[in-house]
Amino acid sequence: MQKLVLLFISFLTATLWSQKDHIALQNTENKILSHISTSKKWAPIDFDSALFYADKAIFLADKNHEESLLADAFTAKGLAFDYQSKLDSTLFWYEKALAIRIRQKNKVALVKLYNNFGVSYYYQGMYDRALTYYIESLKQSESIGDSIGIARSFNNMGLIYDKKGDWIKATDYYEKSLHIKRLLKDDAGLLFPLSNLSNIAFLQKDYSSAERYMLTNLEVSTQLKDSMQIGISHGLLALIYGTQGNSKKTQEHVNFTEEYLPLVNDAFESSLLYYNLGESLRLTGQFHKSEVYLIKSIAISKKIKQTDVLLKGYESLQQLYRKKGDLTESLVYYDLFTTLNDSIYKVNQAVEIAKIEQQYQWEKKEQEIELLQVHIEHATAQKRNWILGFGFLGILGAVVTVFFMINKRKSDELEVKNAQIETALAENKTLMKEMNHRIKNNLQMIASMLHLQTHYANQPEIAATLHETASRIKSISLIHQKLYAKDGMQQIQIEPYIKEIAQSILDHFDKTKKIVLKFDIAPLDMEIEKAQSVGLIVNELLSNALKHAISKEELLIIQIGLKENKTFKTLIVKDNGSVETPKNEEKPQTYGMQLIQSFVEKLDGKMQIFKEKGWEVQIKWN
């Protein structure tokens, strides 16, 4: 009986100790998780606090051999460095977490971690490396059937191609993400790809698609009762309709935006929303309210250092004051716009050079690792050869070593020369972009000065001549704008170039005429010199139609088309009106027509004019 009592007491003691250990372990896990969570919350706000809690989590996890939690703690520390844009330190801690996750074969955690790598590279502007990790995240998501992870990867890949200016691929990936979100009935997740798709369509001047995506965004955010997103959607719709000149719909969405504006508590979104309201009202001629909203947008943008919104605000106010006839204020904001634009360009150039340097350093490190691996392999082979045959293989090893040293010296020399060539190329690219940027800015300044001078011209003929000259200069400046926007570009896309010229001419034309522009332009890439000739021809023909064409109907319709077949390209500019006075065949050609003829000859083309239903000009060249 005494033995049974002793056994019972021993069992009870062991059970109590076991429960105590379990509770202690659970408390430790909760502490580690709490430290990790706190570190992530502090990461975007206070670096030191984020680092403090991440280190506490790492210490506890390591001490208690909690490998999975240790990987989470490493990730949290990497995130703290990521918010400081310290890429080397970020990657160091992410790599430590990655080693654990690969060893555990934890694919769920790998999906998130690869995505973290991609985000870090994305915000450093290293888009190719970011894309590599997003693709890896996609592969892991597909292997475990993680639809949410797949949709996130597609959206992130779309952002990469969006930044690289490949809007076709970006649109494709956004639509894939959107499709999965719809299948999952993830309404909140729909908002991101819908906004991205609307933005791309707007940038491409595909306003019908931009409107369609944003109306869907508004419908979803209304169902979710997301007040801030509802206000943002109305603001973007107001801008879309304002850009198209639809005053009624613009005002309708401006009213809704003003209603939801107090519910937008994010500073960046507020600055953007005030800009969208101001720009929408400016485009529909409501200058007083537009001025108020644009000034508010500029004030917030300055405070949060949001330079891209600030730049747009300066440009809009410059145009607003010019339309109001306040030339002094217009010039003030033009100077502010130009100064900030130059500053941003210089910063971007510095970032680009830093990225090139960083990319070079990364490639150099990879080469060093590969070289080290080669050394290890050679050392292993050499050891084996000594064991098998000391004499003969020893001599062979010496020969190989000499050959390797000669090869290495040549490789080092080649590496130095390659680095020098790469540096020279980078400097040439920078200088070329700087030159095109300066030319573009100077041409735009001249064009703006000529437009301003028209207000002081006493004779209408002089004002018209100044206006035409400004339009020609603006057309040429658009070429240089595209040249500095992209490195090593020998050709440009002709469709957006022609549309920008047409829009620029309409912006400075009398709004009393009801005009509709229709485009049917093939998506062609064209050499810079030929594109400039085509652009100036369009400039002259469109200006001529706007000045002289009289429509028998209320609406003047002007069509601009560009086709290509196997033998030649054809530019067509036609309208449904007739000229104000009969053309006198004996009268000398106008200066504009002489210009057109010279550009046609430069293209080595032929021009035909038809006058059956309105005026139609056809120009064909190889």
Secondary structure as UniProt FT lines:
FT   HELIX           2..42
FT   TURN            43..45
FT   HELIX           47..63
FT   TURN            64..65
FT   HELIX           67..83
FT   TURN            84..85
FT   HELIX           87..104
FT   HELIX           107..123
FT   TURN            124..125
FT   HELIX           127..144
FT   HELIX           147..163
FT   TURN            164..165
FT   HELIX           167..183
FT   TURN            184..185
FT   HELIX           187..203
FT   TURN            204..205
FT   HELIX           207..223
FT   TURN            224..225
FT   HELIX           227..243
FT   TURN            244..245
FT   HELIX           247..260
FT   HELIX           261..263
FT   HELIX           267..283
FT   TURN            284..285
FT   HELIX           287..304
FT   HELIX           307..324
FT   HELIX           327..388
FT   HELIX           390..453
FT   HELIX           454..456
FT   HELIX           460..485
FT   TURN            487..488
FT   STRAND          491..493
FT   HELIX           494..507
FT   TURN            511..512
FT   STRAND          515..521
FT   STRAND          525..527
FT   HELIX           528..548
FT   STRAND          549..551
FT   STRAND          556..564
FT   STRAND          569..575
FT   STRAND          577..579
FT   TURN            585..586
FT   HELIX           591..602
FT   TURN            603..604
FT   STRAND          606..610
FT   STRAND          616..621
//
